[in-house]
């Protein structure tokens, strides 16, 4: 009887991935790193996950400060102090609006020796490079060589591939010790990685869950000139952290 009860109360890796809406590779990585509790069963020592552990893992939020900490760390984004693990979607409609929030956000991180990541290409990437080189106290070449500033992009990758790539980058950045991760994604550029806007939004929803496991703040920047109103409504739904802030500060 106990064996029957356990077999029905525990989920395998595929079922746990479906429950959390992530890839099986993510489940295995989280399990191996100790982030997600797993039990080993049978001769093959296969992973099994209790649904209660998955629910607990899903419910972890950035609002809980580390043990012994007086307050949760925050990051200045456009004059607003946002907590770690915030996933925001600034919306802009002009070229100047592209960099209003993102350049100070990245520049502060580079100066502080934090790891900063940028997803952009073409004219938008050139705009970022030009603006960052004009920031005082920043040597962009040195920041790039040291890994403090990394330009990324994975055209033709699947949602699971891109999430896995982010996890590898974040893990590598954190291997040297605790740090804050700053990510800016220009979504018109990120859209080119996927076969459709629907797949891009599936990626956004998967990223929302994955990024909560890391000391990161992410700005997914949307150019309103590039995306339709129906998609923008879905964008807001995929970034619930926006509603914990003064929303007007993220509309450029």
N, C-alpha and C positions, 0 to 999 in steps of 0.2 A: 504493500500500500504506500509506504513512503516514496518508493521509486516512481510509482504512477503519479503521485502528487507533484514531485519535483519536475518530472518531464513536462507536465502541463503548466507549471507556474514559471518556468524559466524559458527565456527566448534565446534562440541561436543567433549567430552573428548577422545573418541575413534579416531575420525578424527584428533585431535590435536596430539595424540600419534603417529599416522601413519605419519603425516606431519614431526614430529621431529625425527622419527625412534627410539622412546623410548617406555617404557611400560606406560600403563594408570596410574599405581601406581605412576610413576615418575611425570606425569603431575599433578596428584592430590597433591603430596607433594610440588612441586614447586608453585602451585597455593596457597595452604594453607599457605606457608611460605612467600608469597608476591613476590617471585622471578619472577613469570610469571603472568601477568595481566589476570584476568578472569572476565566475567560478569555473573550475576545470572539472569536466566529468568524463567518465569512460576511459578505456585504454588509450585512446588517441588524445586524451586531455583537451577535448574541444571546449571552446568558450561557451558559457551560458550566462545570461544576464537576467537578474530579477527586475520585473517591471517597476517595482518601487525604487530601485537604484536608478533606472532610466529617468523616472519622473523627477527624482531628486537632482540628477545631473542636469536635466532640462531646466529646472527651476533656479539654478544658480544665477545670481545677478551681480552686477557691478556695485550695487548699493550696499553690499556687505563688506565692510573694511576688513583687512587682514587682522588676525589675532594680535592684540596688543597695540593696534594703531588707534590713534585718537580720532582721526577723520579719514575718509576715503580720499585718495589722490584725485585731483581734477586737472583739466587741461584748458587753457584759454583758447577759445575759438570765436573770433570776432567780438571779443569783449565779454563773452559768456563763459562761465566756468562749467565745463561738462565733465562728468565722471569718466573714469577709465571704462573701457568696454562699450563706449557709446558708438553707435553706428548711425551716422547722420546723412541726410540727402539734401545738401544745399542746391537751390534752383536759381539759375541766372539766365539773363536774356541778352547780355551784351558781352563784348570781348573783355571789357574792363571788369565786369562781374565775375569772369572766370577765375581771376586771381585775387579777388578782394579778401576772401577768407583763407584760401589754400596756401598762398605764398607766405604770409606771416606764420601760419600753422607749421609749414615745413621748415621755414627758416629758424623758428624757435627750437625745433627739434634738432636740427643740424648743429646749431650753436651749443646745445646742451649735450651733444655726443650721443643722442638717441638714434635709433634706426628708423629711417624714413623711406617710404616706398611710394613710387608714382607710376600710375598706369596712364600713359598718354602717348600720342603719336602725331606725326604731321605738324601742321601749323600750331596746334595747341601745345605740343611738346616744345616747339621753338619758343613759344610765348613764355612757358614756364622757365626754360633755361635762361632766357634773357632776363626775366624778372629776378630769378634767384642769384644770378651773377651780380646784380646791382644791389643786393642786400649787403649791408655792412657786416663785417665779422665772419664772412663765409668764403671759403675757398672750395668751390664746387668740385674741382678735380680731386682734391685731397679727400673730400667727403665721399666721393664715388669710389676712390681707391680703397678707402678704409671700410667701406660697407655701410657708412652712415647714410648714404643716399643711393638708392637703387631704382632704376627704371625697369619696369617689368611689362610683360605681355606674352600671351600664349595663343596666337591665332590658330583656329582650327581645333582647339582642345575641347573636351567634353566638360560638363559642369563638375563631375567628379574629379577630373584631371586638374582643373583650375583650383578647386578647394584643396586638393592634395598638394599642389605646388605652393599655395599660401602656407599650408601647415609646415612644409619643409623649410620655407624661408623664415617663418616665425621661430621654428625650433632652432635653426642655425643662429638667428640673431640672439636668442635667449641663452644659447649654450655658453656664452662668455660671461653670464651673470645677469642679474635682474636689470631690466631696462624697460623703457616705454616705447612702444611701437606706434608710429604715425603713418597712416596710409591715406593717400589721395587717389581716387579712381575717377578719371574723366570718362563718364559712361558712354559718350558717343564713340570713344576709342575702344572701350571694353565691349561694346556691342559688336564690333568687328571680329571678336574672338568666337562668336557664337553664330549658329545657323539662323537664328530668328530672335526677335525681341522677347518672345515667350520663353525661350531658353535662357536668355539673359536674366529675366526676372526669376526664373527657377534658381539660377545661380545666386541672385541677390538674397533670396529666401534661405538658401543653404549657407551663404556667408554670414547672414544674421545670426544663425545658430553657432556656427564654428567660431566666429570671432569673439564670442562671449567667453571663450576659454583662455583668452590671452590678454595681457595688459596692453591693450591697443585702443586707439581712437581712430575711427575711419570716416572720411568724408567721401561719399559717393556723389560726385558733382554731375548735375543734370542740366544740360543746355536746353532751355525751353524751346529754342528755335529748331531743335533736332528731334523732339519727341512730341507725340500727340497727347491730348488731354486725358484720354482713357488710360493710357499707360502711366501718366503722371499720377493719377489717382491710385493706381496699384503701387507705384513707387512709395507714396506716403504710407500706405498700409504695410509695406515691407520694411519701413524704418520707424517703428513705434517710438524710438528714443527721441524723435523730433518733437513729440507732443509733451515731453517732459521739459522742454526748453521754450524760450520765447521764440515762437515760430517765425515771426517777422524778421528776426536777425539772420535767418538762413535763406531769405528770398532776396536775390540781388537783381 
